[in-house]
């Protein structure tokens, strides 16, 4: 059985009330289905507004869909009993895009990383400190960094702390929601390398939500592309995505900048100037 099964998920938001009558429904997800195997990473690609983050919230149990099921480790996430739900929450963690808003600025790195340990474990103070030190070293920081506050870390370092918190309970699946998109190129490369190492050493599975097709290729085993709330391409062999003729896929490939500035040009779209690769 797959670690995660997303089965025919549909979801809609009710718009604000109008002058006459109630607001209508805006569909954001439509009959989405896919699976993630243990130890695998599925890259979920799509432009802004495609429905990726909403799907992530549904998978995390943060937003109940109007239709379909999320089966995680053989349990229906939205119909499990309280005991099973608690274990499922423990085994399903998340790393968000904004590393700064994801933490409490008044908490030390130790307090941030220890949050899940305090919620689910019964460690002594010394055991907790030792575990936090191990987690910091696992993500490439130093144990003594646990005494520092968020403002003293760079964006890349702070995202490592968020990753340390996510792996603290040894989860089975981590949802990475645009987890590297706010970082510069150097830190993106370092974090992607770290995530790949952790996946291999800890046997983790990932749902890697992103609009960056290059980042997705680096870390993912398979790729899915969303457009207007639907999965329009699903490739178990990520190398085959380039052959897709779907407009949403082509848009993702066309958005990749050439490595050298001389191969880039400005293109006007409406009132904006966009930098794109020279054809």
C-alpha positions in Angstrom: 0.0 0.0 0.0 1.2 3.5 -0.8 2.2 5.8 2.0 -0.2 8.5 0.8 -3.2 8.2 -1.5 -5.0 11.3 -2.7 -8.3 10.1 -4.0 -10.6 12.2 -6.2 -10.2 15.4 -4.1 -12.4 18.3 -5.0 -12.7 21.6 -3.1 -14.2 25.0 -3.5 -14.4 28.3 -1.6 -17.5 30.3 -1.1 -17.1 33.8 -2.3 -18.2 36.8 -0.2 -21.9 37.5 -0.1 -23.3 39.8 -2.8 -25.8 42.5 -2.5 -28.6 40.0 -3.4 -28.2 36.5 -2.1 -25.2 34.5 -1.0 -21.9 34.3 -2.8 -21.2 31.4 -5.2 -18.6 28.7 -5.0 -15.2 29.0 -6.7 -13.7 25.6 -7.5 -10.0 25.4 -6.5 -9.5 21.6 -6.7 -11.2 19.2 -9.2 -10.9 15.4 -9.0 -7.2 15.3 -7.9 -5.7 11.8 -7.5 -2.2 10.6 -7.0 0.0 8.4 -4.7 3.3 8.8 -3.0 5.3 5.7 -2.2 7.5 5.3 0.9 10.9 6.8 0.5 9.8 8.8 -2.6 9.5 12.5 -3.4 6.7 13.7 -5.7 7.3 17.2 -7.1 4.0 19.0 -7.4 4.4 21.8 -10.0 2.2 24.6 -11.1 2.0 28.4 -11.5 0.5 30.7 -8.9 -3.2 30.0 -8.4 -3.0 26.4 -9.7 -4.2 25.0 -6.4 -1.0 23.5 -5.1 -1.0 25.1 -1.6 -4.7 24.4 -1.1 -4.0 20.7 -1.9 -1.1 20.8 0.6 -3.5 22.1 3.3 -6.0 19.3 2.5 -3.3 16.7 2.7 -2.0 18.1 6.0 -5.6 17.9 7.5 -5.8 21.7 7.7 -8.7 22.1 5.3 -11.4 19.4 4.8 -12.2 18.8 1.1 -15.8 18.9 -0.2 -15.2 15.5 -2.0 -12.7 12.7 -1.9 -10.4 11.0 0.6 -6.8 11.4 1.9 -5.5 8.0 2.9 -2.3 8.2 4.9 -0.7 5.0 6.2 -3.9 3.2 5.5 -6.1 5.6 7.4 -8.7 8.0 6.1 -7.3 11.3 7.5 -10.7 12.9 7.9 -12.5 9.9 9.4 -9.9 8.4 11.7 -10.5 8.1 15.5 -8.7 10.5 17.8 -5.9 8.1 18.7 -5.2 7.3 15.1 -5.4 11.0 14.1 -2.8 12.0 16.8 -0.4 9.4 15.4 -1.1 10.5 11.8 -0.4 14.2 12.7 2.9 13.1 14.3 4.0 11.3 11.1 2.9 14.1 8.8 5.0 17.3 9.0 5.4 20.5 7.0 8.0 23.1 6.0 6.5 26.4 4.7 7.9 29.0 2.3 8.4 31.9 4.7 11.1 30.7 7.2 10.6 33.9 9.3 6.8 33.8 9.8 7.1 30.1 10.5 8.8 30.7 13.8 8.1 32.7 16.9 10.7 35.5 17.0 10.7 35.4 20.8 11.7 31.8 21.0 15.2 30.4 20.8 16.2 27.8 18.3 16.0 25.2 21.0 12.4 26.2 21.9 11.4 26.2 18.2 12.8 22.7 17.5 11.5 21.3 20.8 7.9 22.3 20.1 6.9 18.9 18.6 9.0 17.0 21.1 7.1 18.7 23.9 3.7 18.1 22.3 4.3 14.4 21.6 7.1 13.2 23.8 8.0 13.0 27.5 11.7 13.9 27.5 13.6 15.2 30.4 15.2 18.6 30.1 18.7 17.0 29.4 17.2 14.5 26.9 15.5 17.4 25.1 18.6 19.5 24.9 20.6 16.5 23.6 18.0 15.7 21.0 17.8 19.3 19.8 21.6 19.4 19.5 21.5 16.3 17.4 18.8 17.8 15.2 20.8 21.0 14.7 23.9 19.0 13.7 21.8 16.9 11.3 20.8 20.0 9.4 24.3 21.4 9.2 24.2 23.8 12.2 26.0 23.6 15.6 24.5 22.4 18.8 25.4 25.7 20.5 23.1 27.5 18.0 20.2 26.3 20.1 20.6 29.4 22.4 20.2 31.9 19.5 17.1 33.7 18.4 15.7 33.8 14.8 16.9 37.3 14.0 20.5 36.1 14.4 20.2 33.5 11.6 20.3 34.0 7.9 17.3 32.9 5.8 19.0 29.6 4.8 20.0 28.9 8.4 16.5 29.6 9.7 15.0 27.3 7.1 17.4 24.6 8.4 15.9 25.1 11.8 12.4 24.7 10.4 13.6 21.5 8.8 15.1 20.3 12.1 11.7 20.9 13.7 10.0 19.0 10.9 12.2 15.9 11.3 12.2 16.0 15.2 9.5 13.3 15.5 10.9 11.1 12.7 7.9 11.6 10.5 7.0 9.4 7.5 6.0 12.3 5.1 7.0 16.0 5.0 5.0 18.5 2.9 7.5 21.1 1.6 5.4 24.0 0.5 7.6 26.3 -1.7 10.3 25.6 1.0 13.2 27.0 -1.1 11.5 29.6 -3.2 12.3 32.5 -0.9 16.0 31.7 -0.7 18.8 32.9 -2.9 20.3 30.4 -5.4 23.2 29.4 -3.2 21.0 28.6 -0.3 18.4 26.9 -2.5 21.1 24.5 -3.7 22.3 23.8 -0.1 18.8 23.2 1.2 17.9 20.9 -1.7 21.1 19.0 -1.0 20.3 18.7 2.7 16.7 17.5 2.0 18.1 14.9 -0.4 20.5 13.7 2.3 17.8 13.5 5.0 15.5 11.7 2.6 18.2 9.0 2.1 19.4 8.7 5.7 16.0 8.9 7.4 13.9 7.2 4.8 11.6 10.2 4.4 9.0 10.8 1.8 8.3 14.3 0.5 5.6 16.2 -1.3 7.6 19.0 -2.8 5.3 21.8 -3.8 6.9 24.4 -6.1 6.7 26.5 -9.2 10.4 26.0 -9.9 10.8 23.1 -12.3 14.6 23.1 -11.9 14.4 22.6 -8.1 11.7 19.9 -8.6 14.0 18.0 -10.9 16.8 18.1 -8.4 14.9 16.5 -5.5 11.9 14.6 -7.0 11.6 11.0 -8.1 8.3 11.7 -10.0 6.5 14.9 -11.1 3.0 16.1 -11.3 1.7 19.4 -12.8 -1.4 21.2 -11.7 -3.3 23.7 -13.7 -6.7 25.3 -12.7 -7.1 22.8 -9.8 -6.5 19.7 -11.8 -3.5 17.3 -12.4 -2.8 17.7 -16.1 0.5 15.7 -16.2 1.7 12.9 -13.9 5.1 11.4 -14.7 6.6 8.5 -12.7 9.8 9.1 -14.8 10.5 12.8 -14.3 12.7 12.9 -17.4 9.6 12.4 -19.6 7.9 15.6 -18.5 9.9 17.6 -21.1 8.0 15.8 -23.8 4.6 17.0 -22.7 2.8 19.4 -25.0 0.4 20.7 -22.4 0.4 24.5 -22.2 0.8 24.5 -18.4 3.9 22.3 -18.7 5.3 24.4 -21.5 4.8 27.6 -19.5 6.8 26.1 -16.6 9.7 25.2 -18.9 9.6 28.6 -20.7 9.8 30.3 -17.3 13.3 28.8 -16.6 15.9 31.5 -17.0 19.1 30.8 -19.0 22.2 30.5 -16.9 23.9 33.5 -18.6 22.3 37.0 -18.7 23.2 37.4 -22.4 20.7 34.7 -23.1 17.8 36.5 -21.4 15.5 39.1 -22.8 12.7 41.4 -21.5 9.2 40.7 -22.5 6.2 42.9 -21.8 3.0 41.3 -20.4 0.4 43.9 -19.7 1.9 46.6 -17.6 4.9 44.5 -16.5 8.3 43.7 -17.9 9.4 40.0 -17.4 12.8 38.6 -17.8 12.6 35.4 -19.9 15.1 33.1 -21.7 15.9 34.1 -25.3 14.3 31.7 -27.8 
